[in-house]
Amino acid sequence: MKILVTGGAGFIGSHYVRTLVERGGPAVTVLDKLTYAGNLANLDPVRGGFTFVHGDICDADLVGRLVAEHDEVVHFAAESHVDRSITSAAEFVRTNVAGTQTLLDAAVRSGLGTFVHISTDEVYGSIAEGSWPESDPLQPNSPYSASKAASDLLALAYHRTHGLDVRVTRCSNNYGHHHFPEKVIPLFITNLLDGCKVPLYGDGLNVRDWLHIDDHVQGVELVRQAGRPGGVYNIGGGTELSNRELTALLLAACDAGWDMVDHVEDRKGHDRRYSVDCTKIRTELGYAPRRDFETGLAETVVWYRENRSWWEPLRQRGSGRQGRRGPSPSAWWSESPRRP
């Protein structure tokens, strides 16, 4: 068995690869373009346990050769930062839509066994109460989530049209170690560890469900091994928090007070609440989150405290690339330290 993992040097993809290799699982090839969020250092713990190919999922010739050499594809590769999609959507459409279509075409030509497409709960839009089952319509509100919804529909269309064994997962917000520090949890932790303020959007009452990467990888593996062709599976963590509640927990974990928070203008089209119904993956495949949020968050803070050599170069790269043009989290990397 040979598995091609796209985006395997990113946050979630690298944890999936590390998990497979450490368990002595199938042979793994990582295909990654190594954009700003792709980092080979994420795979250092399992060096020698996988094959790495530096390349673009939009490169049809390369993708065609690689897919033909593998039995299954687990497709993580994506542009994923909402703020970036609002100011520059073209790359999201190229990677998330055209890149996925390139992989699907190659999968059909080669007679691939299984294609697992990793998506997001953001494709559903926003929900005031209750939780989305997989049957709910897709109503994305950002260019990022719209590009992911398009890729979901493409993948499922290839199942219906060509009979390709496509399985789609839609996860809630992930957190954990090796998370690129533009997303809220690693951004807040690294800023606070450096004595810098953190930006809280709007009234801070937007709600997200938090999923540890261990649990996400568990869910993806269940779907890969036992999911139904053409099936869609929500994967959630079971911990819903407002951004204000999350901020309070991060401030406490980093020994900081509310004076370290700057309230900034809300993001355009900011979804109010996400919540996925995980009944299907629980009843069909036996999924249940194993990591409680309090423990997982504490371990994440410790990891960033102890691994400055991993994230400090990323902050320096980020601050050099972003100006102070509004409340994008990346812009906060160059904020001045707190004064005594």
C-alpha positions in Angstrom: 0.0 0.0 0.0 1.3 3.4 -1.0 -0.3 6.7 0.0 0.3 10.1 -1.5 -0.2 12.9 1.0 -0.6 16.4 -0.5 0.3 19.3 1.7 2.1 16.9 4.0 4.6 19.5 5.2 1.8 21.8 6.6 0.3 21.8 10.1 -2.3 19.1 9.8 -0.8 17.1 6.9 2.6 16.8 8.7 0.9 15.5 11.8 -0.9 12.9 9.7 2.4 11.9 8.1 4.2 11.7 11.4 1.4 9.5 12.8 1.4 7.1 9.9 5.2 6.7 9.9 5.5 6.4 13.7 2.9 3.6 13.6 4.7 1.7 10.9 1.8 2.2 8.5 1.8 2.2 4.7 4.5 3.7 2.6 4.0 7.5 2.4 5.0 10.1 -0.2 4.6 13.8 0.6 3.9 16.2 -2.1 4.2 19.8 -1.0 4.9 23.1 -2.7 6.6 24.5 0.5 4.7 27.8 0.4 5.0 30.1 3.4 3.0 27.7 5.6 4.8 24.5 4.4 7.8 23.6 6.5 10.0 20.5 6.2 11.0 21.0 9.8 7.5 19.8 10.7 8.6 16.3 9.5 12.0 16.2 11.2 10.9 13.6 13.8 10.2 11.0 11.0 13.0 11.9 8.5 13.9 8.8 6.5 10.4 7.3 7.0 8.8 8.9 3.9 9.5 10.1 0.4 9.4 13.9 -0.2 8.5 15.5 -3.6 8.7 19.3 -3.9 6.0 20.3 -6.3 2.7 22.0 -7.0 -0.7 20.1 -7.1 -1.5 22.2 -10.2 1.4 20.6 -12.1 -0.6 18.1 -14.1 2.4 16.2 -15.4 4.0 15.7 -12.0 0.7 14.9 -10.3 -0.2 12.4 -13.0 3.1 10.5 -12.5 2.8 10.5 -8.7 -0.9 9.5 -8.5 -0.2 6.6 -10.9 2.4 5.3 -8.6 0.2 5.3 -5.5 -2.9 3.4 -4.3 -4.5 6.2 -2.3 -4.4 10.0 -2.0 -5.1 11.9 1.2 -5.5 15.5 0.0 -4.6 18.2 2.6 -3.0 20.7 0.3 -4.9 24.0 0.4 -4.6 27.8 1.0 -6.5 28.1 4.3 -6.2 31.5 5.9 -9.4 33.5 5.7 -7.8 36.9 6.1 -5.5 36.2 3.1 -8.4 35.1 1.0 -10.3 38.4 1.6 -7.4 40.5 0.2 -6.2 38.0 -2.5 -8.6 35.3 -3.6 -6.9 34.2 -6.8 -4.4 31.9 -5.2 -7.2 30.2 -3.2 -9.2 29.5 -6.4 -6.0 28.2 -8.1 -4.8 25.9 -5.4 -8.1 24.8 -3.8 -10.2 24.4 -6.9 -7.9 23.9 -9.9 -5.4 21.9 -7.8 -8.0 19.6 -6.6 -9.4 19.1 -10.1 -5.9 18.3 -11.3 -5.6 15.6 -8.6 -9.0 14.2 -9.4 -8.3 13.9 -13.1 -5.1 12.1 -12.4 -6.9 9.7 -10.0 -9.5 8.8 -12.6 -6.9 8.2 -15.3 -4.8 6.0 -13.0 -7.7 4.0 -11.5 -6.8 5.2 -8.0 -8.2 3.2 -5.1 -9.3 5.9 -2.6 -9.2 9.7 -2.6 -9.7 11.3 0.8 -10.5 15.0 0.4 -9.9 17.1 3.6 -12.3 20.0 3.9 -13.6 22.4 6.6 -16.8 23.2 8.5 -16.6 26.7 7.0 -18.2 25.5 3.8 -21.6 25.4 5.7 -21.5 29.1 6.5 -22.7 30.2 9.9 -25.3 28.7 12.2 -27.1 30.5 15.1 -28.1 27.4 17.0 -27.9 23.6 16.6 -25.3 21.8 14.5 -24.8 21.0 10.8 -25.3 17.5 9.6 -23.5 16.5 6.5 -26.7 16.8 4.5 -27.1 20.6 5.1 -26.5 22.8 2.1 -23.2 24.6 1.6 -23.4 28.4 2.2 -19.8 29.7 2.3 -19.3 33.3 3.2 -15.5 33.9 2.5 -13.4 33.4 -0.6 -11.6 30.7 1.3 -14.6 28.7 2.3 -16.2 29.2 -1.2 -13.1 27.7 -2.8 -13.2 24.8 -0.4 -16.9 24.3 -1.1 -16.2 24.2 -4.8 -13.5 21.6 -4.3 -15.9 19.5 -2.2 -18.5 19.5 -4.9 -15.9 18.7 -7.6 -14.7 15.7 -5.6 -18.2 14.4 -5.0 -19.0 15.0 -8.7 -16.0 12.8 -9.7 -17.5 10.0 -7.5 -20.9 10.3 -9.1 -19.6 10.8 -12.7 -16.6 8.5 -12.8 -17.2 6.1 -9.9 -14.0 7.4 -8.1 -13.9 6.3 -4.5 -14.0 9.8 -3.0 -14.5 10.4 0.8 -14.8 14.0 2.1 -14.1 15.1 5.7 -15.1 18.4 7.1 -13.3 19.4 10.3 -13.8 22.1 12.9 -11.0 24.5 14.0 -7.8 22.6 14.6 -5.2 23.4 17.3 -2.0 21.9 18.5 1.8 22.0 18.0 3.5 23.0 14.7 0.6 25.3 13.9 1.8 28.2 11.6 1.6 31.4 13.8 -0.9 33.4 11.7 -3.9 31.4 13.1 -5.5 32.6 16.3 -4.1 30.2 18.9 -0.5 30.1 17.9 -0.6 33.8 17.0 -1.9 34.7 20.5 0.6 32.3 22.3 3.7 33.5 20.4 2.7 37.2 20.7 2.1 36.8 24.5 5.3 34.9 25.0 7.1 37.9 23.4 5.3 40.4 25.5 3.3 41.7 22.5 -0.4 42.5 22.4 -3.0 40.3 20.7 -5.9 41.4 18.4 -9.5 40.4 19.3 -11.9 40.9 16.4 -15.2 42.8 17.0 -17.1 41.9 20.2 -15.2 38.6 20.5 -18.4 36.6 20.6 -17.8 34.6 17.4 -18.0 30.9 18.4 -15.8 28.0 17.1 -15.6 24.3 17.9 -12.0 23.3 18.7 -10.4 20.0 17.5 -7.0 18.7 18.6 -4.9 17.5 15.6 -4.6 14.1 17.3 -8.3 13.7 17.1 -8.5 15.1 13.5 -5.9 12.5 12.4 -7.8 9.8 14.2 -11.0 10.8 12.2 -9.2 11.0 8.9 -7.8 7.5 9.3 -11.2 6.1 10.2 -12.6 7.6 7.1 -9.7 6.4 4.9 -9.8 2.9 6.2 -13.6 2.3 6.7 -15.5 5.3 5.2 -18.1 4.8 2.5 -17.3 5.8 -1.1 -19.0 9.1 -1.8 -19.4 9.7 1.9 -19.1 13.0 3.7 -18.0 13.0 7.4 -17.9 15.9 9.9 -15.1 15.7 12.4 -15.5 17.9 15.5 -13.8 18.3 18.8 -16.8 19.0 21.0 -15.5 22.2 22.6 -17.3 25.3 21.6 -15.9 28.6 22.8 -16.4 32.2 21.9 -13.2 34.0 20.8 -13.4 36.0 24.0 -13.5 32.9 26.1 -10.6 31.5 24.2 -8.7 34.7 24.7 -9.2 34.5 28.4 -7.8 30.9 28.5 -4.8 31.9 26.5 -4.1 35.0 28.6 -4.2 32.8 31.8 -2.0 30.2 30.2 0.6 32.8 29.3 0.4 34.8 32.6 -1.0 37.9 30.9 -3.9 40.2 31.6 -6.6 41.9 29.5 -4.3 44.9 29.1 -2.5 42.8 26.5 -5.6 42.7 24.2 -6.4 45.2 21.5 -10.0 45.2 20.3 -9.8 45.6 16.5 -12.4 46.1 13.7 -14.2 42.9 12.9 -13.2 40.9 9.8 -15.3 41.3 6.7 -18.0 38.5 6.4 -16.9 37.1 9.8 -19.0 34.0 10.4 -20.7 34.1 13.8 -20.7 30.5 14.8 -19.6 27.1 13.5 -20.9 23.8 14.9 -20.8 20.3 13.2 -22.9 17.3 14.1 -20.6 14.3 14.3 -23.3 11.7 14.7 -22.5 10.1 11.4 -18.8 9.4 12.0 -19.5 8.4 15.5 -22.2 5.8 14.7 -20.7 4.5 11.4 -17.0 4.5 12.3 -16.8 4.8 16.1 -15.1 8.2 16.2 -14.9 10.1 19.5 -12.5 12.9 20.4 -10.0 11.8 23.0 -8.2 15.0 23.9 -9.9 17.3 26.4 -9.4 20.9 25.5 -7.9 22.1 28.8 -5.1 19.5 28.6 -4.6 20.0 24.9 -4.3 23.8 25.1 -1.9 23.6 28.1 0.3 21.2 26.1 0.2 23.5 23.1 1.3 26.5 25.1 4.2 24.4 26.6 5.3 23.3 23.1 5.5 26.9 21.9 7.4 27.9 25.0 10.0 25.1 24.4 10.3 25.4 20.6 11.1 29.0 19.8 13.6 27.8 17.3 10.7 26.5 15.2 8.4 29.6 15.3 10.7 32.6 15.7 12.0 32.4 12.1 8.4 32.2 10.9 7.4 35.4 12.8 10.4 37.2 11.3 9.5 36.1 7.8 5.9 37.1 8.4 6.7 40.6 9.8 9.0 41.2 6.8 6.2 40.4 4.4 3.2 42.1 6.0 2.8 45.8 6.6 0.5 47.4 9.1 -2.5 47.5 6.8 -5.4 46.7 9.1 -6.1 43.9 11.5 -4.8 40.9 9.7 -3.2 38.7 12.3 0.1 38.5 10.3 0.4 42.3 10.8 0.6 41.8 14.5 3.9 39.9 14.3 5.8 43.1 14.3 4.0 44.8 17.1 6.3 46.3 19.7 6.9 44.4 23.0 5.0 45.5 26.1 6.8 48.3 28.0 7.7 47.7 31.7 
